[in-house]
């Protein structure tokens, strides 16, 4: 692990419903809305259709509103 990057490597995830599959091991993924690092142990919100993760419910709702505002 790089001592300058406390989270280590970013994981690559295939988000499914209701589970996800780790394609490339790592310690975290990035929130598609905020860009914040999400430790895999804390990963709770994602969209299987868009294959993206969200840091929290407000971020997931923000993405949903983006997609459904048309």
CHARMM-style PDB file with segment names, atoms N, HN, CA, C and O in Angstrom:
ATOM      1  N   UNK     1       0.843  -1.182   0.000  1.00  0.00      PROA
ATOM      2  CA  UNK     1       0.000   0.000   0.000  1.00  0.00      PROA
ATOM      3  C   UNK     1       0.883   1.238   0.000  1.00  0.00      PROA
ATOM      4  O   UNK     1       1.893   1.299   0.701  1.00  0.00      PROA
ATOM      5  N   UNK     2       0.490   2.212  -0.790  1.00  0.00      PROA
ATOM      6  HN  UNK     2      -0.331   2.162  -1.360  1.00  0.00      PROA
ATOM      7  CA  UNK     2       1.209   3.471  -0.875  1.00  0.00      PROA
ATOM      8  C   UNK     2       0.971   4.268   0.411  1.00  0.00      PROA
ATOM      9  O   UNK     2      -0.180   4.482   0.791  1.00  0.00      PROA
ATOM     10  N   UNK     3       2.017   4.701   1.073  1.00  0.00      PROA
ATOM     11  HN  UNK     3       2.952   4.527   0.764  1.00  0.00      PROA
ATOM     12  CA  UNK     3       1.844   5.401   2.348  1.00  0.00      PROA
ATOM     13  C   UNK     3       1.194   6.764   2.180  1.00  0.00      PROA
ATOM     14  O   UNK     3       0.709   7.342   3.152  1.00  0.00      PROA
ATOM     15  N   UNK     4       1.179   7.288   0.946  1.00  0.00      PROA
ATOM     16  HN  UNK     4       1.573   6.818   0.156  1.00  0.00      PROA
ATOM     17  CA  UNK     4       0.528   8.575   0.695  1.00  0.00      PROA
ATOM     18  C   UNK     4      -0.949   8.418   0.348  1.00  0.00      PROA
ATOM     19  O   UNK     4      -1.676   9.410   0.290  1.00  0.00      PROA
ATOM     20  N   UNK     5      -1.394   7.207   0.121  1.00  0.00      PROA
ATOM     21  HN  UNK     5      -0.803   6.402   0.167  1.00  0.00      PROA
ATOM     22  CA  UNK     5      -2.790   6.924  -0.210  1.00  0.00      PROA
ATOM     23  C   UNK     5      -3.347   5.978   0.847  1.00  0.00      PROA
ATOM     24  O   UNK     5      -3.229   4.762   0.700  1.00  0.00      PROA
ATOM     25  N   UNK     6      -3.958   6.514   1.919  1.00  0.00      PROA
ATOM     26  HN  UNK     6      -4.055   7.502   2.037  1.00  0.00      PROA
ATOM     27  CA  UNK     6      -4.396   5.679   3.037  1.00  0.00      PROA
ATOM     28  C   UNK     6      -5.448   4.644   2.662  1.00  0.00      PROA
ATOM     29  O   UNK     6      -5.606   3.649   3.371  1.00  0.00      PROA
ATOM     30  N   UNK     7      -6.169   4.854   1.568  1.00  0.00      PROA
ATOM     31  HN  UNK     7      -6.041   5.662   0.993  1.00  0.00      PROA
ATOM     32  CA  UNK     7      -7.178   3.876   1.177  1.00  0.00      PROA
ATOM     33  C   UNK     7      -6.624   2.776   0.282  1.00  0.00      PROA
ATOM     34  O   UNK     7      -7.281   1.751   0.099  1.00  0.00      PROA
ATOM     35  N   UNK     8      -5.446   2.960  -0.274  1.00  0.00      PROA
ATOM     36  HN  UNK     8      -4.913   3.793  -0.125  1.00  0.00      PROA
ATOM     37  CA  UNK     8      -4.879   1.948  -1.150  1.00  0.00      PROA
ATOM     38  C   UNK     8      -5.446   2.034  -2.552  1.00  0.00      PROA
ATOM     39  O   UNK     8      -5.798   3.118  -3.017  1.00  0.00      PROA
ATOM     40  N   UNK     9      -5.537   0.909  -3.222  1.00  0.00      PROA
ATOM     41  HN  UNK     9      -5.251   0.028  -2.845  1.00  0.00      PROA
ATOM     42  CA  UNK     9      -5.987   0.838  -4.607  1.00  0.00      PROA
ATOM     43  C   UNK     9      -7.502   0.959  -4.733  1.00  0.00      PROA
ATOM     44  O   UNK     9      -8.252   0.495  -3.874  1.00  0.00      PROA
ATOM     45  N   UNK    10      -7.932   1.590  -5.818  1.00  0.00      PROA
ATOM     46  HN  UNK    10      -7.323   1.966  -6.515  1.00  0.00      PROA
ATOM     47  CA  UNK    10      -9.367   1.668  -6.120  1.00  0.00      PROA
ATOM     48  C   UNK    10      -9.810   0.349  -6.745  1.00  0.00      PROA
ATOM     49  O   UNK    10      -9.159  -0.169  -7.652  1.00  0.00      PROA
ATOM     50  N   UNK    11     -10.906  -0.178  -6.257  1.00  0.00      PROA
ATOM     51  HN  UNK    11     -11.434   0.243  -5.520  1.00  0.00      PROA
ATOM     52  CA  UNK    11     -11.458  -1.433  -6.768  1.00  0.00      PROA
ATOM     53  C   UNK    11     -12.256  -1.170  -8.036  1.00  0.00      PROA
ATOM     54  O   UNK    11     -12.724  -0.058  -8.278  1.00  0.00      PROA
ATOM     55  N   UNK    12     -12.402  -2.222  -8.844  1.00  0.00      PROA
ATOM     56  HN  UNK    12     -12.022  -3.126  -8.648  1.00  0.00      PROA
ATOM     57  CA  UNK    12     -13.308  -2.195  -9.990  1.00  0.00      PROA
ATOM     58  C   UNK    12     -14.415  -3.180  -9.666  1.00  0.00      PROA
ATOM     59  O   UNK    12     -14.160  -4.351  -9.382  1.00  0.00      PROA
ATOM     60  N   UNK    13     -15.646  -2.695  -9.712  1.00  0.00      PROA
ATOM     61  HN  UNK    13     -15.853  -1.744  -9.943  1.00  0.00      PROA
ATOM     62  CA  UNK    13     -16.798  -3.484  -9.281  1.00  0.00      PROA
ATOM     63  C   UNK    13     -17.797  -3.621 -10.413  1.00  0.00      PROA
ATOM     64  O   UNK    13     -18.010  -2.681 -11.179  1.00  0.00      PROA
ATOM     65  N   UNK    14     -18.414  -4.798 -10.520  1.00  0.00      PROA
ATOM     66  HN  UNK    14     -18.242  -5.562  -9.898  1.00  0.00      PROA
ATOM     67  CA  UNK    14     -19.552  -5.009 -11.408  1.00  0.00      PROA
ATOM     68  C   UNK    14     -20.773  -5.041 -10.498  1.00  0.00      PROA
ATOM     69  O   UNK    14     -21.002  -6.015  -9.780  1.00  0.00      PROA
ATOM     70  N   UNK    15     -21.552  -3.968 -10.538  1.00  0.00      PROA
ATOM     71  HN  UNK    15     -21.366  -3.177 -11.121  1.00  0.00      PROA
ATOM     72  CA  UNK    15     -22.692  -3.839  -9.635  1.00  0.00      PROA
ATOM     73  C   UNK    15     -23.884  -4.594 -10.182  1.00  0.00      PROA
ATOM     74  O   UNK    15     -24.349  -4.337 -11.292  1.00  0.00      PROA
ATOM     75  N   UNK    16     -24.366  -5.523  -9.389  1.00  0.00      PROA
ATOM     76  HN  UNK    16     -23.988  -5.731  -8.487  1.00  0.00      PROA
ATOM     77  CA  UNK    16     -25.540  -6.291  -9.757  1.00  0.00      PROA
ATOM     78  C   UNK    16     -26.665  -6.012  -8.788  1.00  0.00      PROA
ATOM     79  O   UNK    16     -26.594  -5.088  -7.978  1.00  0.00      PROA
ATOM     80  N   UNK    17     -27.690  -6.810  -8.879  1.00  0.00      PROA
ATOM     81  HN  UNK    17     -27.747  -7.561  -9.537  1.00  0.00      PROA
ATOM     82  CA  UNK    17     -28.824  -6.677  -7.971  1.00  0.00      PROA
ATOM     83  C   UNK    17     -29.130  -8.062  -7.422  1.00  0.00      PROA
ATOM     84  O   UNK    17     -29.510  -8.933  -8.204  1.00  0.00      PROA
ATOM     85  N   UNK    18     -28.995  -8.307  -6.182  1.00  0.00      PROA
ATOM     86  HN  UNK    18     -28.686  -7.598  -5.547  1.00  0.00      PROA
ATOM     87  CA  UNK    18     -28.763  -7.401  -5.065  1.00  0.00      PROA
ATOM     88  C   UNK    18     -27.306  -7.316  -4.619  1.00  0.00      PROA
ATOM     89  O   UNK    18     -27.007  -6.611  -3.655  1.00  0.00      PROA
ATOM     90  N   UNK    19     -26.398  -8.010  -5.290  1.00  0.00      PROA
ATOM     91  HN  UNK    19     -26.641  -8.583  -6.073  1.00  0.00      PROA
ATOM     92  CA  UNK    19     -24.998  -8.045  -4.870  1.00  0.00      PROA
ATOM     93  C   UNK    19     -24.096  -7.442  -5.943  1.00  0.00      PROA
ATOM     94  O   UNK    19     -24.542  -7.111  -7.042  1.00  0.00      PROA
ATOM     95  N   UNK    20     -22.820  -7.308  -5.597  1.00  0.00      PROA
ATOM     96  HN  UNK    20     -22.458  -7.576  -4.704  1.00  0.00      PROA
ATOM     97  CA  UNK    20     -21.836  -6.849  -6.567  1.00  0.00      PROA
ATOM     98  C   UNK    20     -20.699  -7.854  -6.632  1.00  0.00      PROA
ATOM     99  O   UNK    20     -20.492  -8.643  -5.710  1.00  0.00      PROA
ATOM    100  N   UNK    21     -19.968  -7.811  -7.737  1.00  0.00      PROA
ATOM    101  HN  UNK    21     -20.137  -7.171  -8.486  1.00  0.00      PROA
ATOM    102  CA  UNK    21     -18.823  -8.691  -7.950  1.00  0.00      PROA
ATOM    103  C   UNK    21     -17.580  -7.833  -8.076  1.00  0.00      PROA
ATOM    104  O   UNK    21     -17.568  -6.843  -8.807  1.00  0.00      PROA
ATOM    105  N   UNK    22     -16.544  -8.213  -7.365  1.00  0.00      PROA
ATOM    106  HN  UNK    22     -16.554  -9.018  -6.771  1.00  0.00      PROA
ATOM    107  CA  UNK    22     -15.276  -7.491  -7.440  1.00  0.00      PROA
ATOM    108  C   UNK    22     -14.502  -7.995  -8.656  1.00  0.00      PROA
ATOM    109  O   UNK    22     -14.119  -9.163  -8.721  1.00  0.00      PROA
ATOM    110  N   UNK    23     -14.279  -7.108  -9.608  1.00  0.00      PROA
ATOM    111  HN  UNK    23     -14.590  -6.159  -9.555  1.00  0.00      PROA
ATOM    112  CA  UNK    23     -13.559  -7.438 -10.831  1.00  0.00      PROA
ATOM    113  C   UNK    23     -12.058  -7.264 -10.606  1.00  0.00      PROA
ATOM    114  O   UNK    23     -11.255  -8.108 -11.005  1.00  0.00      PROA
ATOM    115  N   UNK    24     -11.692  -6.151  -9.958  1.00  0.00      PROA
ATOM    116  HN  UNK    24     -12.344  -5.465  -9.634  1.00  0.00      PROA
ATOM    117  CA  UNK    24     -10.296  -5.879  -9.609  1.00  0.00      PROA
ATOM    118  C   UNK    24     -10.268  -5.516  -8.132  1.00  0.00      PROA
ATOM    119  O   UNK    24     -10.903  -4.541  -7.730  1.00  0.00      PROA
ATOM    120  N   UNK    25      -9.546  -6.276  -7.315  1.00  0.00      PROA
ATOM    121  HN  UNK    25      -9.030  -7.068  -7.642  1.00  0.00      PROA
ATOM    122  CA  UNK    25      -9.513  -5.999  -5.876  1.00  0.00      PROA
ATOM    123  C   UNK    25      -9.001  -4.600  -5.559  1.00  0.00      PROA
ATOM    124  O   UNK    25      -8.172  -4.042  -6.277  1.00  0.00      PROA
ATOM    125  N   UNK    26      -9.502  -4.071  -4.502  1.00  0.00      PROA
ATOM    126  HN  UNK    26     -10.176  -4.525  -3.919  1.00  0.00      PROA
ATOM    127  CA  UNK    26      -9.081  -2.765  -4.022  1.00  0.00      PROA
ATOM    128  C   UNK    26      -9.751  -2.486  -2.691  1.00  0.00      PROA
ATOM    129  O   UNK    26     -10.473  -3.330  -2.162  1.00  0.00      PROA
ATOM    130  N   UNK    27      -9.513  -1.314  -2.157  1.00  0.00      PROA
ATOM    131  HN  UNK    27      -8.926  -0.627  -2.588  1.00  0.00      PROA
ATOM    132  CA  UNK    27     -10.048  -0.966  -0.842  1.00  0.00      PROA
ATOM    133  C   UNK    27     -11.269  -0.067  -0.917  1.00  0.00      PROA
ATOM    134  O   UNK    27     -12.023   0.030   0.051  1.00  0.00      PROA
ATOM    135  N   UNK    28     -11.481   0.608  -2.076  1.00  0.00      PROA
ATOM    136  HN  UNK    28     -10.869   0.529  -2.863  1.00  0.00      PROA
ATOM    137  CA  UNK    28     -12.570   1.569  -2.170  1.00  0.00      PROA
ATOM    138  C   UNK    28     -13.041   1.713  -3.606  1.00  0.00      PROA
ATOM    139  O   UNK    28     -12.377   1.265  -4.541  1.00  0.00      PROA
ATOM    140  N   UNK    29     -14.210   2.351  -3.768  1.00  0.00      PROA
ATOM    141  HN  UNK    29     -14.749   2.715  -3.009  1.00  0.00      PROA
ATOM    142  CA  UNK    29     -14.721   2.785  -5.067  1.00  0.00      PROA
ATOM    143  C   UNK    29     -15.077   4.261  -4.939  1.00  0.00      PROA
ATOM    144  O   UNK    29     -15.164   4.781  -3.826  1.00  0.00      PROA
ATOM    145  N   UNK    30     -15.280   4.930  -6.046  1.00  0.00      PROA
ATOM    146  HN  UNK    30     -15.209   4.508  -6.950  1.00  0.00      PROA
ATOM    147  CA  UNK    30     -15.628   6.350  -6.038  1.00  0.00      PROA
ATOM    148  C   UNK    30     -17.128   6.545  -6.228  1.00  0.00      PROA
ATOM    149  O   UNK    30     -17.763   5.838  -7.011  1.00  0.00      PROA
ATOM    150  N   UNK    31     -17.677   7.499  -5.512  1.00  0.00      PROA
ATOM    151  HN  UNK    31     -17.161   8.073  -4.876  1.00  0.00      PROA
ATOM    152  CA  UNK    31     -19.078   7.885  -5.674  1.00  0.00      PROA
ATOM    153  C   UNK    31     -19.231   8.555  -7.033  1.00  0.00      PROA
ATOM    154  O   UNK    31     -18.463   9.452  -7.380  1.00  0.00      PROA
ATOM    155  N   UNK    32     -20.219   8.119  -7.795  1.00  0.00      PROA
ATOM    156  HN  UNK    32     -20.843   7.390  -7.513  1.00  0.00      PROA
ATOM    157  CA  UNK    32     -20.448   8.666  -9.127  1.00  0.00      PROA
ATOM    158  C   UNK    32     -20.966  10.098  -9.087  1.00  0.00      PROA
ATOM    159  O   UNK    32     -20.858  10.818 -10.080  1.00  0.00      PROA
ATOM    160  N   UNK    33     -21.523  10.519  -7.966  1.00  0.00      PROA
ATOM    161  HN  UNK    33     -21.610   9.934  -7.160  1.00  0.00      PROA
ATOM    162  CA  UNK    33     -22.078  11.866  -7.853  1.00  0.00      PROA
ATOM    163  C   UNK    33     -21.084  12.837  -7.236  1.00  0.00      PROA
ATOM    164  O   UNK    33     -20.880  13.933  -7.758  1.00  0.00      PROA
ATOM    165  N   UNK    34     -20.466  12.444  -6.133  1.00  0.00      PROA
ATOM    166  HN  UNK    34     -20.632  11.553  -5.709  1.00  0.00      PROA
ATOM    167  CA  UNK    34     -19.598  13.363  -5.394  1.00  0.00      PROA
ATOM    168  C   UNK    34     -18.113  13.154  -5.663  1.00  0.00      PROA
ATOM    169  O   UNK    34     -17.313  14.063  -5.439  1.00  0.00      PROA
ATOM    170  N   UNK    35     -17.735  11.979  -6.137  1.00  0.00      PROA
ATOM    171  HN  UNK    35     -18.385  11.241  -6.319  1.00  0.00      PROA
ATOM    172  CA  UNK    35     -16.326  11.663  -6.336  1.00  0.00      PROA
ATOM    173  C   UNK    35     -15.612  11.220  -5.068  1.00  0.00      PROA
ATOM    174  O   UNK    35     -14.415  10.936  -5.091  1.00  0.00      PROA
ATOM    175  N   UNK    36     -16.346  11.160  -3.962  1.00  0.00      PROA
ATOM    176  HN  UNK    36     -17.319  11.391  -3.943  1.00  0.00      PROA
ATOM    177  CA  UNK    36     -15.758  10.742  -2.681  1.00  0.00      PROA
ATOM    178  C   UNK    36     -15.408   9.258  -2.704  1.00  0.00      PROA
ATOM    179  O   UNK    36     -16.071   8.462  -3.370  1.00  0.00      PROA
ATOM    180  N   UNK    37     -14.357   8.897  -1.968  1.00  0.00      PROA
ATOM    181  HN  UNK    37     -13.819   9.544  -1.427  1.00  0.00      PROA
ATOM    182  CA  UNK    37     -13.963   7.495  -1.832  1.00  0.00      PROA
ATOM    183  C   UNK    37     -14.908   6.791  -0.874  1.00  0.00      PROA
ATOM    184  O   UNK    37     -15.215   7.310   0.199  1.00  0.00      PROA
ATOM    185  N   UNK    38     -15.369   5.602  -1.264  1.00  0.00      PROA
ATOM    186  HN  UNK    38     -15.119   5.180  -2.136  1.00  0.00      PROA
ATOM    187  CA  UNK    38     -16.257   4.791  -0.436  1.00  0.00      PROA
ATOM    188  C   UNK    38     -15.524   3.493  -0.114  1.00  0.00      PROA
ATOM    189  O   UNK    38     -15.301   2.683  -1.014  1.00  0.00      PROA
ATOM    190  N   UNK    39     -15.140   3.270   1.155  1.00  0.00      PROA
ATOM    191  HN  UNK    39     -15.321   3.928   1.886  1.00  0.00      PROA
ATOM    192  CA  UNK    39     -14.516   1.988   1.503  1.00  0.00      PROA
ATOM    193  C   UNK    39     -15.478   0.841   1.183  1.00  0.00      PROA
ATOM    194  O   UNK    39     -16.678   0.953   1.431  1.00  0.00      PROA
ATOM    195  N   UNK    40     -14.963  -0.248   0.639  1.00  0.00      PROA
ATOM    196  HN  UNK    40     -13.988  -0.340   0.438  1.00  0.00      PROA
ATOM    197  CA  UNK    40     -15.839  -1.361   0.262  1.00  0.00      PROA
ATOM    198  C   UNK    40     -16.679  -1.863   1.430  1.00  0.00      PROA
ATOM    199  O   UNK    40     -17.814  -2.297   1.236  1.00  0.00      PROA
ATOM    200  N   UNK    41     -16.129  -1.808   2.638  1.00  0.00      PROA
ATOM    201  HN  UNK    41     -15.207  -1.455   2.796  1.00  0.00      PROA
ATOM    202  CA  UNK    41     -16.879  -2.263   3.811  1.00  0.00      PROA
ATOM    203  C   UNK    41     -18.098  -1.381   4.086  1.00  0.00      PROA
ATOM    204  O   UNK    41     -19.025  -1.805   4.776  1.00  0.00      PROA
ATOM    205  N   UNK    42     -18.104  -0.159   3.553  1.00  0.00      PROA
ATOM    206  HN  UNK    42     -17.351   0.186   2.992  1.00  0.00      PROA
ATOM    207  CA  UNK    42     -19.203   0.776   3.776  1.00  0.00      PROA
ATOM    208  C   UNK    42     -20.115   0.917   2.562  1.00  0.00      PROA
ATOM    209  O   UNK    42     -21.067   1.697   2.594  1.00  0.00      PROA
ATOM    210  N   UNK    43     -19.840   0.180   1.501  1.00  0.00      PROA
ATOM    211  HN  UNK    43     -19.066  -0.454   1.475  1.00  0.00      PROA
ATOM    212  CA  UNK    43     -20.613   0.313   0.264  1.00  0.00      PROA
ATOM    213  C   UNK    43     -22.023  -0.230   0.458  1.00  0.00      PROA
ATOM    214  O   UNK    43     -22.212  -1.422   0.703  1.00  0.00      PROA
ATOM    215  N   UNK    44     -23.009   0.653   0.348  1.00  0.00      PROA
ATOM    216  HN  UNK    44     -22.856   1.621   0.149  1.00  0.00      PROA
ATOM    217  CA  UNK    44     -24.405   0.289   0.568  1.00  0.00      PROA
ATOM    218  C   UNK    44     -25.292   0.664  -0.609  1.00  0.00      PROA
ATOM    219  O   UNK    44     -26.266  -0.031  -0.896  1.00  0.00      PROA
ATOM    220  N   UNK    45     -24.965   1.760  -1.297  1.00  0.00      PROA
ATOM    221  HN  UNK    45     -24.173   2.325  -1.064  1.00  0.00      PROA
ATOM    222  CA  UNK    45     -25.821   2.282  -2.356  1.00  0.00      PROA
ATOM    223  C   UNK    45     -25.140   2.188  -3.712  1.00  0.00      PROA
ATOM    224  O   UNK    45     -24.002   2.627  -3.878  1.00  0.00      PROA
ATOM    225  N   UNK    46     -25.857   1.604  -4.694  1.00  0.00      PROA
ATOM    226  HN  UNK    46     -26.782   1.248  -4.559  1.00  0.00      PROA
ATOM    227  CA  UNK    46     -25.364   1.564  -6.061  1.00  0.00      PROA
ATOM    228  C   UNK    46     -26.530   1.356  -7.010  1.00  0.00      PROA
ATOM    229  O   UNK    46     -27.631   0.988  -6.601  1.00  0.00      PROA
ATOM    230  N   UNK    47     -26.266   1.600  -8.281  1.00  0.00      PROA
ATOM    231  HN  UNK    47     -25.372   1.899  -8.614  1.00  0.00      PROA
ATOM    232  CA  UNK    47     -27.255   1.397  -9.328  1.00  0.00      PROA
ATOM    233  C   UNK    47     -26.700   0.339 -10.273  1.00  0.00      PROA
ATOM    234  O   UNK    47     -25.684   0.556 -10.933  1.00  0.00      PROA
ATOM    235  N   UNK    48     -27.375  -0.809 -10.335  1.00  0.00      PROA
ATOM    236  HN  UNK    48     -28.200  -0.986  -9.799  1.00  0.00      PROA
ATOM    237  CA  UNK    48     -26.905  -1.904 -11.173  1.00  0.00      PROA
ATOM    238  C   UNK    48     -27.004  -1.550 -12.657  1.00  0.00      PROA
ATOM    239  O   UNK    48     -26.149  -1.961 -13.441  1.00  0.00      PROA
ATOM    240  N   UNK    49     -28.036  -0.794 -13.058  1.00  0.00      PROA
ATOM    241  HN  UNK    49     -28.731  -0.461 -12.421  1.00  0.00      PROA
ATOM    242  CA  UNK    49     -28.201  -0.434 -14.468  1.00  0.00      PROA
ATOM    243  C   UNK    49     -27.102   0.506 -14.940  1.00  0.00      PROA
ATOM    244  O   UNK    49     -26.592   0.353 -16.050  1.00  0.00      PROA
ATOM    245  N   UNK    50     -26.733   1.470 -14.116  1.00  0.00      PROA
ATOM    246  HN  UNK    50     -27.147   1.594 -13.214  1.00  0.00      PROA
ATOM    247  CA  UNK    50     -25.685   2.423 -14.476  1.00  0.00      PROA
ATOM    248  C   UNK    50     -24.294   1.929 -14.090  1.00  0.00      PROA
ATOM    249  O   UNK    50     -23.288   2.495 -14.519  1.00  0.00      PROA
ATOM    250  N   UNK    51     -24.238   0.869 -13.276  1.00  0.00      PROA
ATOM    251  HN  UNK    51     -25.055   0.409 -12.927  1.00  0.00      PROA
ATOM    252  CA  UNK    51     -22.988   0.299 -12.772  1.00  0.00      PROA
ATOM    253  C   UNK    51     -22.140   1.368 -12.079  1.00  0.00      PROA
ATOM    254  O   UNK    51     -20.966   1.558 -12.394  1.00  0.00      PROA
ATOM    255  N   UNK    52     -22.785   2.075 -11.106  1.00  0.00      PROA
ATOM    256  HN  UNK    52     -23.739   1.921 -10.849  1.00  0.00      PROA
ATOM    257  CA  UNK    52     -22.071   3.106 -10.359  1.00  0.00      PROA
ATOM    258  C   UNK    52     -22.484   3.088  -8.892  1.00  0.00      PROA
ATOM    259  O   UNK    52     -23.586   2.668  -8.538  1.00  0.00      PROA
ATOM    260  N   UNK    53     -21.568   3.556  -8.053  1.00  0.00      PROA
ATOM    261  HN  UNK    53     -20.673   3.897  -8.340  1.00  0.00      PROA
ATOM    262  CA  UNK    53     -21.757   3.557  -6.597  1.00  0.00      PROA
ATOM    263  C   UNK    53     -22.083   4.962  -6.106  1.00  0.00      PROA
ATOM    264  O   UNK    53     -21.773   5.955  -6.763  1.00  0.00      PROA
ATOM    265  N   UNK    54     -22.722   5.023  -4.925  1.00  0.00      PROA
ATOM    266  HN  UNK    54     -22.974   4.216  -4.392  1.00  0.00      PROA
ATOM    267  CA  UNK    54     -23.070   6.295  -4.293  1.00  0.00      PROA
ATOM    268  C   UNK    54     -22.660   6.250  -2.830  1.00  0.00      PROA
ATOM    269  O   UNK    54     -22.783   5.214  -2.177  1.00  0.00      PROA
ATOM    270  N   UNK    55     -22.179   7.360  -2.324  1.00  0.00      PROA
ATOM    271  HN  UNK    55     -22.079   8.202  -2.855  1.00  0.00      PROA
ATOM    272  CA  UNK    55     -21.684   7.429  -0.951  1.00  0.00      PROA
ATOM    273  C   UNK    55     -22.803   7.320   0.079  1.00  0.00      PROA
ATOM    274  O   UNK    55     -22.599   6.780   1.166  1.00  0.00      PROA
ATOM    275  N   UNK    56     -23.999   7.839  -0.265  1.00  0.00      PROA
ATOM    276  HN  UNK    56     -24.165   8.278  -1.148  1.00  0.00      PROA
ATOM    277  CA  UNK    56     -25.107   7.813   0.687  1.00  0.00      PROA
ATOM    278  C   UNK    56     -26.433   7.947  -0.061  1.00  0.00      PROA
ATOM    279  O   UNK    56     -26.460   8.094  -1.283  1.00  0.00      PROA
ATOM    280  N   UNK    57     -27.525   7.894   0.693  1.00  0.00      PROA
ATOM    281  HN  UNK    57     -27.503   7.775   1.686  1.00  0.00      PROA
ATOM    282  CA  UNK    57     -28.855   7.984   0.091  1.00  0.00      PROA
ATOM    283  C   UNK    57     -29.079   9.316  -0.638  1.00  0.00      PROA
ATOM    284  O   UNK    57     -29.642   9.305  -1.733  1.00  0.00      PROA
ATOM    285  N   UNK    58     -28.662  10.467  -0.080  1.00  0.00      PROA
ATOM    286  HN  UNK    58     -28.204  10.476   0.809  1.00  0.00      PROA
ATOM    287  CA  UNK    58     -28.846  11.717  -0.824  1.00  0.00      PROA
ATOM    288  C   UNK    58     -28.132  11.718  -2.184  1.00  0.00      PROA
ATOM    289  O   UNK    58     -28.657  12.272  -3.150  1.00  0.00      PROA
ATOM    290  N   UNK    59     -26.967  11.119  -2.270  1.00  0.00      PROA
ATOM    291  HN  UNK    59     -26.540  10.669  -1.486  1.00  0.00      PROA
ATOM    292  CA  UNK    59     -26.257  11.045  -3.549  1.00  0.00      PROA
ATOM    293  C   UNK    59     -27.009  10.146  -4.527  1.00  0.00      PROA
ATOM    294  O   UNK    59     -27.118  10.472  -5.709  1.00  0.00      PROA
ATOM    295  N   UNK    60     -27.526   9.026  -4.047  1.00  0.00      PROA
ATOM    296  HN  UNK    60     -27.438   8.761  -3.086  1.00  0.00      PROA
ATOM    297  CA  UNK    60     -28.311   8.131  -4.905  1.00  0.00      PROA
ATOM    298  C   UNK    60     -29.577   8.836  -5.389  1.00  0.00      PROA
ATOM    299  O   UNK    60     -29.953   8.704  -6.553  1.00  0.00      PROA
ATOM    300  N   UNK    61     -30.226   9.573  -4.512  1.00  0.00      PROA
ATOM    301  HN  UNK    61     -29.921   9.680  -3.566  1.00  0.00      PROA
ATOM    302  CA  UNK    61     -31.424  10.319  -4.885  1.00  0.00      PROA
ATOM    303  C   UNK    61     -31.099  11.414  -5.904  1.00  0.00      PROA
ATOM    304  O   UNK    61     -31.869  11.641  -6.838  1.00  0.00      PROA
ATOM    305  N   UNK    62     -29.971  12.087  -5.727  1.00  0.00      PROA
ATOM    306  HN  UNK    62     -29.346  11.903  -4.969  1.00  0.00      PROA
ATOM    307  CA  UNK    62     -29.560  13.122  -6.676  1.00  0.00      PROA
ATOM    308  C   UNK    62     -29.396  12.527  -8.071  1.00  0.00      PROA
ATOM    309  O   UNK    62     -29.840  13.125  -9.051  1.00  0.00      PROA
ATOM    310  N   UNK    63     -28.759  11.350  -8.175  1.00  0.00      PROA
ATOM    311  HN  UNK    63     -28.399  10.865  -7.379  1.00  0.00      PROA
ATOM    312  CA  UNK    63     -28.590  10.698  -9.481  1.00  0.00      PROA
ATOM    313  C   UNK    63     -29.947  10.295 -10.046  1.00  0.00      PROA
ATOM    314  O   UNK    63     -30.197  10.476 -11.237  1.00  0.00      PROA
ATOM    315  N   UNK    64     -30.825   9.752  -9.206  1.00  0.00      PROA
ATOM    316  HN  UNK    64     -30.621   9.605  -8.238  1.00  0.00      PROA
ATOM    317  CA  UNK    64     -32.154   9.362  -9.654  1.00  0.00      PROA
ATOM    318  C   UNK    64     -32.901  10.576 -10.214  1.00  0.00      PROA
ATOM    319  O   UNK    64     -33.536  10.481 -11.265  1.00  0.00      PROA
ATOM    320  N   UNK    65     -32.830  11.714  -9.518  1.00  0.00      PROA
ATOM    321  HN  UNK    65     -32.315  11.792  -8.664  1.00  0.00      PROA
ATOM    322  CA  UNK    65     -33.495  12.930  -9.989  1.00  0.00      PROA
ATOM    323  C   UNK    65     -32.905  13.398 -11.319  1.00  0.00      PROA
ATOM    324  O   UNK    65     -33.638  13.870 -12.188  1.00  0.00      PROA
ATOM    325  N   UNK    66     -31.578  13.271 -11.484  1.00  0.00      PROA
ATOM    326  HN  UNK    66     -30.983  12.888 -10.777  1.00  0.00      PROA
ATOM    327  CA  UNK    66     -30.940  13.626 -12.757  1.00  0.00      PROA
ATOM    328  C   UNK    66     -31.507  12.806 -13.900  1.00  0.00      PROA
ATOM    329  O   UNK    66     -31.827  13.332 -14.966  1.00  0.00      PROA
ATOM    330  N   UNK    67     -31.625  11.520 -13.662  1.00  0.00      PROA
ATOM    331  HN  UNK    67     -31.366  11.093 -12.796  1.00  0.00      PROA
ATOM    332  CA  UNK    67     -32.075  10.606 -14.707  1.00  0.00      PROA
ATOM    333  C   UNK    67     -33.554  10.743 -15.016  1.00  0.00      PROA
ATOM    334  O   UNK    67     -33.981  10.444 -16.131  1.00  0.00      PROA
ATOM    335  N   UNK    68     -34.342  11.189 -14.050  1.00  0.00      PROA
ATOM    336  HN  UNK    68     -33.995  11.432 -13.144  1.00  0.00      PROA
ATOM    337  CA  UNK    68     -35.792  11.207 -14.206  1.00  0.00      PROA
ATOM    338  C   UNK    68     -36.381  12.615 -14.311  1.00  0.00      PROA
ATOM    339  O   UNK    68     -37.590  12.788 -14.158  1.00  0.00      PROA
ATOM    340  N   UNK    69     -35.557  13.605 -14.566  1.00  0.00      PROA
ATOM    341  HN  UNK    69     -34.575  13.464 -14.690  1.00  0.00      PROA
ATOM    342  CA  UNK    69     -36.037  14.975 -14.638  1.00  0.00      PROA
ATOM    343  C   UNK    69     -36.477  15.385 -16.046  1.00  0.00      PROA
ATOM    344  O   UNK    69     -36.947  16.505 -16.247  1.00  0.00      PROA
ATOM    345  N   UNK    70     -36.327  14.498 -17.003  1.00  0.00      PROA
ATOM    346  HN  UNK    70     -35.945  13.588 -16.840  1.00  0.00      PROA
ATOM    347  CA  UNK    70     -36.660  14.835 -18.393  1.00  0.00      PROA
ATOM    348  C   UNK    70     -38.111  14.751 -18.661  1.00  0.00      PROA
ATOM    349  OT1 UNK    70     -38.546  15.006 -19.784  1.00  0.00      PROA
TER     350      UNK     70
END
